[in-house]
Amino acid sequence: MNYQPSLILLFFALLFISGCDTEPNNTPLQINGFHLSSSDPSALATWYTQNLGFSSSEDNGSLLLSNEFGQVDISPGTFPANPAQNQRTSGFFKIGFKTADLDGLYQKLRENGSSFRGDIFYDSHLKTRSLVSLDRDGNRVQFFEDPQVTGLTPSFFSIMALDLEQTQAWCESEFGFVEAHNLDLPERGLAIRLMQKDGILLELISDERLVSARTEIPGIQSILFNRSQSGNSAGKLVYNASADSPTPG
């Protein structure tokens, strides 16, 4: 598969959605929610309510799914009429949660006909078991076993990056992530960096060989945090395809 990196460039923008307090904020970083776009929001919402126990409500034309630890906002979107082929793209690749009952969750997902990327596996770097499932739209959702949590807790996201080093530096400066594991496989043209902050896990991926997960709507659009490093009390991490700016914003 050949790349055409000039066709799509990636930039990240931090959108502040609450006050402009410049005082340092020492509150532990948390993921408050994810924003997804779907051609069939109701069907996608059903997957999250049936499998993951979210409750659903409507808010300004979008579906708002929530539990006691976070939310999943699903807005309407349409598939592109002529999706790009063989094009190197970037964007959010996976979202994820911690759960104390990985086996029970796996069983429920199987009973409801969900698809998986492999079986339950043991992550030797994180010292825990994990599972990757696909939601109704094919978005990758990863679960990590953690006996310390009491419910399904948002705790993970993954990014396909055109410029991994720039994206890593930006995530360090804006959110305080630090590299925990370097899993680069240069012989395969693959770079993977696992980063952590206050129990939140970030996976950065750069793959020279193939296209990432679907990045045009429908898909994973943004991650909502309780704060950022820059002193503002809350922030939203989004991505956009742009022909003008290849760098994180």
C-alpha positions in Angstrom: 0.0 0.0 0.0 1.5 3.3 -1.1 1.2 6.5 0.9 0.2 9.9 -0.3 1.1 12.0 2.8 0.6 15.3 0.9 -3.1 14.7 0.6 -3.9 14.8 4.3 -1.9 16.6 7.0 -2.9 16.5 10.7 -3.0 19.2 13.2 -4.3 19.1 16.8 -6.1 22.0 18.4 -6.8 22.5 22.1 -10.2 24.0 22.6 -10.8 25.4 26.0 -14.4 24.9 27.0 -14.5 26.5 30.5 -12.9 29.4 32.3 -9.5 30.9 31.6 -8.0 30.5 35.1 -4.2 30.8 34.8 -3.5 29.3 38.2 -1.9 25.9 38.2 -4.3 23.1 38.5 -3.1 20.1 40.5 -6.3 18.0 40.1 -5.4 14.6 38.6 -6.0 14.4 34.9 -9.2 12.5 34.0 -11.0 11.6 30.8 -14.6 12.9 31.2 -15.8 11.6 27.9 -15.6 10.8 24.2 -17.3 12.3 21.2 -18.2 10.0 18.3 -19.9 10.8 15.0 -22.2 8.2 13.3 -24.4 7.8 10.3 -26.8 6.0 12.7 -26.5 7.4 16.2 -29.3 5.4 17.6 -27.9 2.1 16.5 -24.4 3.0 17.8 -25.9 4.2 21.1 -27.6 0.8 21.5 -24.3 -0.9 21.4 -23.0 1.2 24.3 -26.1 0.9 26.3 -26.6 -2.9 25.8 -22.9 -3.8 26.2 -21.4 -1.2 28.5 -24.3 -0.2 30.6 -24.6 3.5 29.7 -27.9 5.3 30.0 -29.0 7.4 27.0 -30.6 10.9 26.6 -30.9 13.4 23.8 -29.2 16.8 23.9 -29.5 19.3 21.0 -29.8 16.6 18.3 -27.0 14.4 19.7 -27.3 11.4 21.9 -25.6 11.7 25.3 -24.7 8.4 26.9 -23.5 8.5 30.5 -22.5 6.5 33.5 -21.2 7.7 36.8 -17.6 8.1 35.5 -18.0 9.6 32.1 -20.0 10.1 28.9 -20.1 9.2 25.2 -21.6 11.9 23.0 -22.8 10.7 19.6 -23.7 13.2 16.9 -25.0 12.6 13.3 -22.5 12.2 10.5 -22.4 11.0 7.0 -19.9 8.8 5.1 -17.9 10.7 2.5 -19.2 10.1 -1.0 -15.8 9.2 -2.4 -13.6 8.0 0.5 -9.8 8.3 -0.2 -8.1 5.1 -0.9 -4.5 4.1 -0.1 -4.0 7.3 1.7 -2.0 7.8 4.8 -4.3 9.3 7.4 -4.2 10.1 11.1 -6.5 10.7 13.9 -8.0 8.9 17.0 -7.5 5.2 16.6 -9.0 3.7 19.8 -10.8 4.7 23.0 -10.8 2.7 26.1 -12.0 1.9 29.6 -10.9 0.2 32.8 -13.1 -2.5 34.3 -12.8 -4.8 37.3 -14.7 -7.6 35.5 -13.0 -8.1 32.1 -14.3 -11.7 31.8 -17.9 -10.7 32.5 -17.7 -7.9 30.0 -16.2 -10.2 27.4 -19.0 -12.7 27.9 -21.6 -10.0 27.5 -20.0 -8.6 24.3 -19.8 -12.1 22.8 -23.5 -12.9 23.7 -24.5 -9.6 22.0 -22.6 -10.5 18.8 -19.8 -8.0 19.1 -16.6 -8.4 17.0 -13.1 -8.4 18.5 -9.5 -7.8 17.5 -8.1 -11.0 18.9 -8.9 -12.5 22.3 -8.2 -11.4 25.9 -4.4 -11.0 26.2 -1.9 -10.2 28.9 -0.1 -6.9 28.4 3.4 -7.5 29.8 4.2 -3.8 29.8 1.1 -2.7 31.7 0.9 -5.8 33.8 -2.7 -6.4 33.2 -5.1 -8.2 30.9 -6.8 -6.4 28.0 -9.3 -6.8 25.2 -10.1 -4.9 22.0 -13.6 -4.9 20.7 -15.4 -3.1 17.8 -18.5 -1.1 18.4 -21.4 -1.1 15.9 -19.6 1.4 13.6 -16.2 -0.4 13.8 -14.5 2.0 16.2 -11.9 0.1 18.3 -12.7 0.1 22.0 -10.1 -1.4 24.3 -10.7 -2.6 27.9 -8.1 -3.0 30.6 -8.6 -5.1 33.7 -8.2 -3.1 37.0 -9.5 -4.6 40.2 -9.3 -1.2 41.9 -12.1 0.4 39.8 -15.8 0.1 40.8 -17.3 0.7 37.3 -16.5 1.2 33.7 -14.0 4.1 33.7 -12.7 6.1 30.7 -9.0 5.8 30.9 -7.4 5.3 27.4 -7.1 6.7 23.9 -4.9 6.0 20.9 -3.7 8.3 18.1 -2.3 7.5 14.7 0.2 10.3 14.1 1.8 11.6 10.9 4.6 13.2 13.0 4.9 11.1 16.1 7.7 13.1 17.7 5.8 16.4 17.4 2.5 14.9 18.6 4.3 13.3 21.6 6.0 16.6 22.5 2.6 18.4 22.3 0.8 15.8 24.5 3.6 16.2 27.1 3.4 20.0 27.2 -0.4 20.4 27.1 -1.5 17.5 29.3 1.6 16.3 31.1 1.9 12.9 29.6 5.2 11.1 30.1 6.6 8.2 28.0 6.3 4.9 29.9 7.3 2.4 27.2 9.0 2.7 23.8 7.7 -0.2 21.6 9.2 0.9 18.3 9.7 -1.7 15.6 11.8 0.0 13.0 12.2 -3.1 11.0 8.5 -3.1 10.4 8.2 0.7 9.9 6.1 0.9 13.1 6.6 3.2 16.1 4.5 2.8 19.2 4.9 4.9 22.4 2.9 4.3 25.5 2.4 7.4 27.7 0.8 7.9 31.0 -0.5 10.6 33.3 -2.5 10.1 36.5 -3.7 6.7 35.5 -4.7 7.8 32.0 -3.0 5.9 29.2 -2.2 7.3 25.8 -0.9 5.2 22.9 0.8 7.0 20.0 1.3 5.1 16.7 3.1 5.8 13.5 2.8 3.2 10.8 4.6 3.7 7.5 2.9 0.8 5.8 -0.8 1.3 5.9 -3.8 3.5 6.5 -5.0 4.0 10.1 -8.6 3.6 11.4 -11.3 5.5 9.6 -10.7 9.2 10.4 -13.5 10.8 8.4 -16.9 10.9 9.9 -18.3 8.7 11.2 -15.6 8.0 13.7 -13.9 9.2 16.9 -14.0 13.0 16.9 -12.6 14.2 20.3 -11.6 13.4 23.8 -12.9 15.5 26.7 -10.6 16.1 29.7 -11.2 17.7 33.1 -8.1 20.0 32.6 -5.0 20.8 30.6 -1.4 21.7 31.6 -1.8 25.3 30.4 -3.8 26.4 33.5 -7.3 26.2 32.0 -9.6 24.0 34.0 -10.9 21.9 31.1 -9.9 21.0 27.6 -11.0 19.0 24.6 -8.5 17.3 22.3 -9.7 17.3 18.7 -8.1 16.6 15.3 -8.7 18.0 11.8 -7.5 17.2 8.4 -5.8 20.3 6.9 -3.7 21.1 3.9 -2.2 24.1 5.7 -0.9 23.0 9.1 1.0 19.7 9.7 1.8 20.5 13.3 -0.1 20.2 16.6 -1.8 23.4 17.6 
